[in-house]
Amino acid sequence: MTMKTDTLLVHAGEPRPRSGGAVAMPIYQSSTFEETEGLGYHDIRYARLSNTPSHDSLHAKLAALEGAEAALATASGMASISAALFSVLRTGDHLLAQDGLYGGTHDLITHDLPRLGIEHTLVPGDDPAAWERALTPRTRAFYLESMTNPLVRVADLPAAASFARSRGLVAIIDNTFATPLGFQPLRRGFDIVVHSATKYLNGHSDLIAGALMGPLERVRSAKRTLDHLGGSLDPHACFLLQRGLKTLAVRFRQQCATSLALAQFLEKHPAVARVNHPGLLSHPQHARARELFAFFGAMLSFELRGGAAAAGQMFARLTLPLHAPSLGGPETLVTRPAASSHVGLSPEERARMGISDGLVRVSTGLEAAEDLIEDFGRALA
Ligand SMILES: *Cc1c(COP(=O)(O)O)cnc(C)c1O
C-alpha cells in the first residue's frame, strides 16, 4: 500500500509495537548504550554516531517522506549540506553549483571548498548550454535548490537531474523551500536531498536541525563524514523534530494558501512594483512550478516603489509579522535581503541578481490570511 505523505508524516518510523506502549516516541536521552556481546566496534551505540532509538525512528520517518532508502538527521541544515558535499567531493574535484544559493551554502562552496582543493563553477539554473560549457573532466557533482531565495526562482530541475545522470555527476538538491509535500527530488532523478529541518520540517521556530535523504550507500557515506565532523542531532532535538513533522501537511497547506492570497493582494497594491511568487501568472517560471510542484510554497518577495525607506516604514507599521531571518515557522517573518542575507554583496552584484534595496521577503506563517492581508494593507497605506 502506498500511503500519502500526510499519513507517512504521522505513522512512518513510529515503532510497532510502541516503545513501552507510548503513543509518542519517547526521548532516549542517553549518550551511550550497553554493549551487546559479539558485536563489533561499528555496532557501538553512541549519540554522536546518530544511532540511538530516537535517531532510528526519526530517520525512518524522514526517509519515508522523500521516498528514500535511508535518511540522516543532522544538527543543522548546514551540517547536512557539508556532510553531503564532503562525502561526495575530494581534492581535485570540480563542482557545478546553481547561482543564487542559500548564503551559507554559497560561502561553503566559494570559501571553504577551494581551501581543500575543490573547485566550482556557478551556473544559471536553467541554461543547459552553460552547464555543458562549465563541465570539466574533474566535475563530480551538480548542486541546486528546489526554489531560490529571495526571488523564488525555479530551476529546470528535471533537465539538471538528467544532465547529471548522463555526465556521471552526483545530483544534490536542497529541498527546504518546496518540502517533500511539494516536490520529491529522488523520484525525479536526484541522488541526494538535503533539508534545513529548522524551517518547514520542524516548523515551530524553536529548533536548528537538518536532514539528508538518498540511497543507502550515499547516506552511509554521508553518515561516516558526519560522525567525524560531529554535527549529529541531540536525542531531545530528534524528539522535537519528530513531533513537528507530524503536523507538516496541515501547516504547509495553510501556509501555501495564505502566501498565494497575500501575493495576489500585494500584486494589486499601488505601493508595490513587483511580486515574486511561483503561484502568480506573472512569475517567469509559473508554468514549470505548476508542472513540478504540488504546492507553490509559502515564500514570496516583493519590491516597494519607495525603496528601502518605504520598506523601513512598512516594517515599523506591521503589527503581526516579525522582522527576523529564517522561515517556515508559525509566525510570519519579514526581511529586507539587501540588508540581511545579501548584505555581503556589492550593490552592483545585488542589482545583477535582481535584488533591489526595496525588496522585502515574506515567510508566510499560520495567522489567518484575512488578518495578515489587513495588516499589510494598513502598513502600506
Ligand atoms: C536555512 C537554510 C539553510 C541552512 O539551514 P540551517 O538549519 O540554518 O543550518 C540551507 N538551505 C536553505 C534553503 C535554507 O533556507
The ligand as an SDF file (V2000), in Angstrom:
LIG
                    3D

 15 15  0  0  0  0  0  0  0  0999 V2000
   18.1620   27.9920    6.3900 C   0  0  0  0  0  0  0  0  0  0  0  0
   18.6060   27.2980    5.1650 C   0  0  0  0  0  0  0  0  0  0  0  0
   19.7700   26.5130    5.1680 C   0  0  0  0  0  0  0  0  0  0  0  0
   20.6580   26.3650    6.3770 C   0  0  0  0  0  0  0  0  0  0  0  0
   19.9760   25.6810    7.3830 O   0  0  0  0  0  0  0  0  0  0  0  0
   20.3820   25.7630    8.9540 P   0  0  0  0  0  0  0  0  0  0  0  0
   19.4130   24.8540    9.5910 O   0  0  0  0  0  0  0  0  0  0  0  0
   20.2800   27.1900    9.3580 O   0  0  0  0  0  0  0  0  0  0  0  0
   21.7940   25.2740    9.0300 O   0  0  0  0  0  0  0  0  0  0  0  0
   20.0960   25.8710    3.9850 C   0  0  0  0  0  0  0  0  0  0  0  0
   19.3570   25.9850    2.8750 N   0  0  0  0  0  0  0  0  0  0  0  0
   18.2320   26.7390    2.8350 C   0  0  0  0  0  0  0  0  0  0  0  0
   17.4560   26.8230    1.5730 C   0  0  0  0  0  0  0  0  0  0  0  0
   17.8130   27.4260    3.9820 C   0  0  0  0  0  0  0  0  0  0  0  0
   16.7210   28.1780    3.9410 O   0  0  0  0  0  0  0  0  0  0  0  0
  1  2  1  0
  2  3  1  0
  2 14  2  0
  3  4  1  0
  3 10  2  0
  4  5  1  0
  5  6  1  0
  6  7  2  0
  6  8  1  0
  6  9  1  0
 10 11  1  0
 11 12  2  0
 12 13  1  0
 12 14  1  0
 14 15  1  0
M  END
$$$$
